[in-house]
């Protein structure tokens, strides 16, 4: 039975190499097909992801995963963010759910789901957002106690991986003001899943509408204690926001790389446009955003891996990341000029894919609210600078 000891440096290097090869040799060539068909060819993509170990990155090693630290996971999800965005979303959501379950699930839930999650035989998804309500205390979905279980009624939408998920972690009210999390298996009587219109970017995956009409689950489906759902959600979102920021970094890095290459090869008036001062400024501004985001991510990952909580840092890095990748993809389009607005160049897709980062794991208003709340409450995120000259 594997232990939860960290992979050795050599094991981690080999894992990175395997995944990177799969990303660029097998998944990246699917970009045009996915964008044209607005559908991920799961018969090709899922076997690749399973074979390279992408589903078990954050699953503890005792359950068959790689058990990566956050610092080791971030470069991998950033690499996925350089290719077609629907694939990155699939990998992100699955690993985020698996990570959350490894932290808040009970031993029986972990033993039942995490081995399959590590191999990709089970696919996992969150069910939080609702069409008629907000989140947290504003949820409209209700789970009422009935005998030795619960009965759920309500609707969820924009549920990523809804077309392939074997299990959903559904957040519902179990009492006025009390939110709980319950595991609902795909195919449960009373659960229907409908597709929603295709998205602007990160195309190919499904972000569907779930209707729960008298869905019955047994008491062991409750994650943690009744009424702990909001606490579970906040912790899951705290680290998942860092994952989104890493996705912003990957998209920004790829946009900068492509822009630099284009600026050096595109010639006007007998000179590469990379020699034009205006273009040089665009490239420099892009590099500054990439460099700053890398530093913020390293700080957040180090604090989390050391056992700390990072409510302010996670919201700040998520917010800075979405702003940074927005600026970088804007400038990438300017560097490429009109041809960058066509599907001939990947920057057009990167530009669209980056806009999902504004919405995943909370909009900018949420990030500002959380950051300000922590500051006012006295959260000392700046302690690392104590003693600086």
C-alpha positions in Angstrom: 0.0 0.0 0.0 1.6 3.3 -1.0 2.3 5.8 1.7 1.5 9.5 1.6 5.2 10.5 1.5 5.9 13.1 -1.2 7.2 11.9 -4.6 10.9 12.1 -4.9 12.3 14.9 -7.1 13.1 12.3 -9.7 9.6 10.8 -9.6 8.1 14.3 -9.8 10.3 15.2 -12.8 9.2 12.0 -14.6 5.6 12.8 -13.9 6.0 16.3 -15.2 7.7 15.1 -18.4 5.0 12.5 -19.0 2.2 15.0 -18.6 3.9 17.7 -20.6 4.5 15.2 -23.5 0.8 14.2 -23.4 -0.3 17.8 -23.4 1.7 18.9 -26.4 1.9 15.6 -28.4 -1.6 14.3 -28.0 -4.0 16.9 -26.6 -2.8 20.2 -28.2 -3.4 18.8 -31.8 -7.1 18.4 -30.9 -7.6 22.2 -30.6 -9.1 22.8 -34.0 -11.4 19.8 -33.8 -12.7 20.8 -30.3 -13.2 24.4 -31.3 -15.0 23.4 -34.6 -17.2 20.8 -33.0 -17.6 22.5 -29.6 -17.2 19.0 -28.1 -14.3 17.3 -26.3 -13.7 13.9 -27.9 -13.8 12.0 -24.6 -12.9 8.7 -26.4 -9.5 10.3 -27.1 -9.0 12.7 -24.3 -10.0 10.6 -21.2 -7.6 7.7 -22.0 -4.7 10.2 -22.5 -5.5 11.9 -19.2 -5.7 8.6 -17.4 -2.5 7.2 -18.9 -0.4 10.3 -18.0 -1.8 10.5 -14.4 -3.6 13.8 -14.7 -6.6 12.7 -12.7 -4.8 11.7 -9.6 -2.5 14.7 -9.1 -4.0 15.8 -5.8 -5.3 12.4 -4.6 -3.2 11.1 -1.7 -0.8 8.4 -2.6 -2.5 5.9 -0.2 -5.5 6.0 -2.6 -3.4 5.6 -5.7 -2.8 9.2 -6.6 0.4 11.3 -6.8 -0.4 13.3 -3.7 1.3 16.5 -5.0 1.9 19.5 -2.9 0.2 22.7 -4.1 3.6 24.1 -5.2 4.1 21.0 -7.4 0.6 21.0 -8.7 0.5 24.6 -9.9 3.0 24.3 -12.8 1.1 21.3 -14.1 -2.3 23.0 -14.2 -0.6 26.1 -15.7 0.7 23.9 -18.5 -2.8 22.6 -19.2 -4.0 26.2 -19.4 -1.7 26.8 -22.5 -3.7 24.5 -24.7 -7.4 24.2 -25.5 -9.3 25.5 -22.5 -12.0 22.9 -22.2 -9.4 20.3 -21.4 -7.9 22.5 -18.7 -11.3 23.0 -17.1 -12.0 19.3 -17.0 -8.7 18.6 -15.3 -9.1 21.5 -12.9 -12.6 20.6 -11.7 -11.8 16.9 -11.2 -8.6 17.6 -9.2 -10.2 20.4 -7.1 -13.1 18.1 -6.1 -10.7 15.2 -5.3 -8.5 17.5 -3.2 -11.6 18.8 -1.3 -12.8 15.2 -0.6 -9.3 14.2 0.6 -9.5 17.0 3.2 -13.2 17.0 4.3 -14.5 13.6 3.4 -14.8 10.9 6.0 -12.7 7.7 5.6 -15.5 5.7 4.1 -16.2 8.4 1.5 -12.5 8.7 0.6 -12.1 4.9 0.3 -15.2 4.7 -1.9 -14.3 7.5 -4.3 -10.7 8.5 -4.3 -9.1 5.4 -5.8 -11.4 5.7 -8.8 -10.8 9.5 -8.9 -7.0 8.8 -9.1 -7.4 6.7 -12.2 -10.2 8.7 -13.8 -12.7 5.8 -13.5 -14.8 8.1 -11.3 -15.2 11.7 -12.3 -16.2 14.3 -9.8 -18.0 17.7 -9.9 -19.3 20.4 -7.6 -22.9 21.5 -7.6 -23.2 24.9 -6.0 -24.4 27.6 -8.5 -28.2 28.0 -8.9 -30.3 29.7 -11.6 -32.8 31.3 -9.2 -30.6 32.0 -6.1 -27.1 33.1 -5.1 -24.8 30.9 -3.1 -24.1 30.1 0.6 -27.1 31.2 2.7 -29.0 32.2 -0.4 -29.3 28.7 -1.8 -32.7 27.5 -2.8 -31.9 23.8 -2.9 -33.1 22.0 0.2 -32.1 18.7 1.8 -34.7 17.5 4.3 -34.1 14.7 6.8 -36.3 11.7 6.0 -35.8 8.6 8.1 -32.2 7.4 7.7 -31.3 9.8 4.9 -32.1 13.0 3.1 -34.4 14.0 0.3 -33.1 16.8 -2.0 -35.1 19.2 -4.1 -33.8 22.1 -6.2 -31.9 23.2 -9.3 -28.2 23.8 -10.0 -26.7 25.1 -13.2 -23.4 25.9 -14.9 -22.2 22.6 -13.3 -18.9 21.8 -15.0 -18.2 18.2 -16.0 -21.9 17.5 -15.7 -21.8 15.3 -18.7 -19.1 12.9 -17.3 -19.3 13.2 -13.5 -20.0 10.0 -11.7 -20.7 12.0 -8.4 -21.7 15.5 -7.5 -21.1 17.3 -4.2 -24.4 19.1 -3.8 -24.7 22.1 -1.5 -28.2 22.4 0.0 -30.0 24.0 3.0 -30.7 21.5 5.7 -32.1 24.2 8.0 -32.7 27.9 7.9 -29.3 29.5 7.4 -27.5 26.1 7.6 -25.8 24.7 4.5 -24.7 21.1 4.1 -22.8 19.2 1.5 -24.1 15.8 0.2 -22.7 13.4 -2.3 -25.2 12.5 -5.1 -24.4 9.7 -7.5 -25.1 10.1 -11.2 -28.2 8.2 -12.1 -29.9 8.7 -8.8 -33.7 8.6 -9.2 -35.0 12.1 -9.4 -31.8 13.6 -10.8 -31.9 14.9 -14.3 -29.1 16.6 -16.2 -29.6 18.9 -19.2 -27.1 20.6 -21.4 -26.8 24.4 -21.4 -25.7 26.6 -24.4 -22.0 26.4 -25.4 -19.6 28.8 -23.8 -17.7 31.7 -25.3 -14.3 30.1 -24.5 -13.0 26.9 -22.9 -15.2 25.1 -25.3 -16.1 21.4 -25.5 -17.1 20.5 -21.9 -20.5 20.6 -20.5 -21.7 23.1 -17.8 -25.2 21.7 -17.3 -28.4 22.1 -15.5 -29.1 19.7 -12.7 -32.7 19.2 -11.4 -33.1 17.4 -8.1 -36.7 16.2 -7.7 -37.1 14.2 -4.6 -33.6 12.7 -4.8 -33.0 10.4 -1.9 -29.5 9.8 -0.4 -28.5 7.8 2.6 -27.1 9.5 5.7 -23.5 8.5 4.9 -23.7 10.8 1.8 -23.4 13.8 4.2 -19.9 15.3 4.0 -18.8 16.3 7.4 -21.4 17.3 9.9 -24.8 18.8 9.1 -24.6 22.6 8.7 -20.8 22.5 7.9 -21.3 23.0 4.2 -20.4 26.7 4.1 -17.2 26.0 6.0 -16.3 23.2 3.6 -17.1 25.5 0.6 -14.9 28.3 1.9 -12.0 26.0 2.4 -12.4 24.4 -1.0 -12.7 27.7 -2.8 -9.7 29.1 -0.9 -7.3 26.8 -2.6 -9.2 26.4 -5.8 -8.9 30.2 -6.4 -5.1 29.6 -6.4 -5.6 27.0 -9.0 -7.5 29.5 -11.2 -4.7 32.0 -10.8 -2.2 29.3 -11.9 -4.5 28.8 -15.0 -4.3 32.5 -15.6 -0.5 32.2 -15.4 -0.3 29.4 -18.0 -2.5 31.3 -20.5 -0.5 34.5 -19.9 2.8 32.6 -20.4 1.6 31.1 -23.7 0.3 34.4 -24.9 3.6 36.1 -24.2 5.6 33.3 -25.8 3.5 33.5 -29.0 3.6 37.3 -29.1 7.4 37.3 -28.7 7.8 34.8 -31.5 5.4 36.7 -33.8 7.1 40.1 -33.1 10.5 38.6 -34.0 9.2 37.1 -37.3 6.7 39.7 -38.5 8.6 42.2 -40.7 7.3 45.7 -41.7 9.3 48.3 -43.5 12.2 45.9 -43.6 12.4 45.4 -39.8 10.9 42.9 -37.3 8.2 44.6 -35.3 10.0 43.5 -32.2 12.3 46.4 -32.8 9.4 48.9 -32.6 9.3 50.7 -29.3 5.5 50.4 -29.0 5.6 46.6 -29.5 8.5 46.4 -27.0 6.4 48.1 -24.4 3.6 45.6 -25.0 6.0 42.7 -24.5 7.5 44.3 -21.4 4.1 44.9 -19.8 3.1 41.3 -20.5 6.4 40.0 -18.9 5.8 42.2 -15.8 2.4 40.7 -15.3 3.7 37.1 -15.7 6.6 37.7 -13.3 4.4 39.3 -10.7 1.8 36.5 -10.9 4.5 33.8 -10.6 5.7 35.4 -7.3 2.2 35.7 -5.8 1.5 32.1 -6.7 4.7 30.9 -5.1 3.9 32.7 -1.9 0.4 31.4 -1.6 1.4 27.8 -2.4 4.2 27.9 0.2 1.9 29.2 2.9 -0.8 26.5 2.1 1.8 23.7 2.0 3.1 24.8 5.3 -0.3 24.3 6.8 -1.5 27.8 6.9 -4.8 29.3 5.8 -4.7 31.9 2.9 -8.2 33.5 2.6 -6.9 36.9 1.7 -3.9 35.7 -0.4 -6.1 33.3 -2.4 -8.6 36.0 -3.3 -5.9 38.5 -4.1 -3.9 36.1 -6.3 -7.1 35.0 -8.1 -8.1 38.7 -8.7 -4.6 39.7 -9.8 -4.4 36.7 -12.0 -7.6 37.4 -13.9 -6.6 41.0 -14.4 -3.1 40.1 -15.5 -4.2 37.5 -18.0 -6.8 40.0 -19.3 -4.1 42.6 -19.9 -1.7 40.0 -21.4 -4.2 38.6 -23.8 -5.2 42.2 -24.8 -1.6 43.0 -25.6 -1.1 39.7 -27.4 -3.9 40.6 -29.7 -2.3 44.0 -30.3 1.1 42.5 -31.1 -0.5 40.1 -33.6 -2.6 42.7 -35.2 -5.6 41.8 -37.4 -4.4 38.3 -38.1 -4.5 37.6 -34.3 -8.3 38.2 -34.5 -8.7 35.2 -36.8 -8.6 31.5 -35.8 -5.3 31.2 -37.7 -3.5 32.0 -34.5 -4.0 30.5 -31.0 -4.1 34.0 -29.4 -7.7 34.3 -30.5 -8.6 31.2 -28.5 -6.4 32.2 -25.6 -8.2 35.5 -25.5 -11.6 33.9 -25.2 -10.5 31.2 -22.8 -9.0 33.7 -20.4 -12.4 35.3 -19.8 -13.7 32.3 -18.0 -11.1 33.1 -15.3 -13.2 36.2 -14.3 -16.1 33.9 -13.3 -14.6 30.7 -11.9 -14.6 30.4 -8.1 -16.2 33.8 -7.7 -16.4 37.1 -9.6 -14.1 40.1 -8.9 -16.7 41.6 -6.5 -16.4 38.4 -4.4 -12.6 38.5 -4.3 -12.6 42.2 -3.2 -15.2 41.4 -0.5 -13.2 38.5 0.9 -9.9 40.4 0.8 -11.4 43.4 2.5 -13.2 41.3 5.1 -10.0 39.6 6.1 -8.1 42.9 6.3 -10.8 44.5 8.5 -10.8 41.4 10.7 -7.1 41.8 11.2 -5.8 39.0 9.0 -2.1 39.7 8.9 -1.1 38.4 5.4 1.9 40.8 5.4 3.7 39.1 8.2 6.2 37.7 5.8 7.6 41.2 5.4 8.3 41.6 9.1 12.0 42.6 9.6 12.4 43.9 6.1 14.8 46.9 5.8 
